[in-house]
Amino acid sequence: LGVPFLDELPEFHKGSLEVLRQPLETGRVSIARVNAHVTYPANIQLVAAMNPCRCGYLDNPAQACSRAPRCAQDYQSKISGPLFDRIDLHVDVPAVNPADLNLPAPSECTADIRPRVAAARAVQKRRLKDLGADALTRTNSDADGKLLDRIAAPDEDARRLLIEASERMGLSARGYHRVLKVARTLADLDGAEPGDTNLGRIHIAEALSYRRIQPGRGAMLTEHTRKRA
């Protein structure tokens, strides 16, 4: 598993970025030539960062350029919708207030979080094994089709929220299913048992909060989201 980090994502050549769509979707990359067609494993976990606009000051009226917010739309449009669709977690990171630089360090570090992640991975492995998944299906992100329906079935309240949000946010079928996978993982991190395959509203809401809203789709359903501690 490779973990490429692409800083200033829109500055990369568009053709190079679009090539990432296949490995992000299938974990493989195929190269076709006149006399051969070869497929290589390419299971990557992409991490990328970008400013909201070229100058980076979109949220600061005192420093933003004269083209804001149009400049932000132009800059972000360098990343295609299908590529954004394949990135599960979209997190806005606001500028750090100078006063916050003197605050105490976060109460949790990587060493504190690691046991929770390991426990969640163990739950996923056990659940998938009990359902007869093949050896290559090891995590929630690997599950598709009927298997995803079996491990990530939202209850009625959660399903209504997901459908409503999908319409308002313009989620594609791919985005819809990725929300289910993220919600399943959030439930596992909260201590779900291997036999627990249902999803509640709270985990669907949080998974939706990590999706990028397409321009013109309006505000997120913030009343349904929560912040993790």
Beta strands, then each sheet from edge to edge (+ up, - down):
strand 1: 5-6
strand 2: 28-32
strand 3: 37-41
strand 4: 47-48
strand 5: 153-154
strand 6: 198-199
sheet 1: 1+ 4+
sheet 2: 2+ 3-
sheet 3: 5+ 6+
end
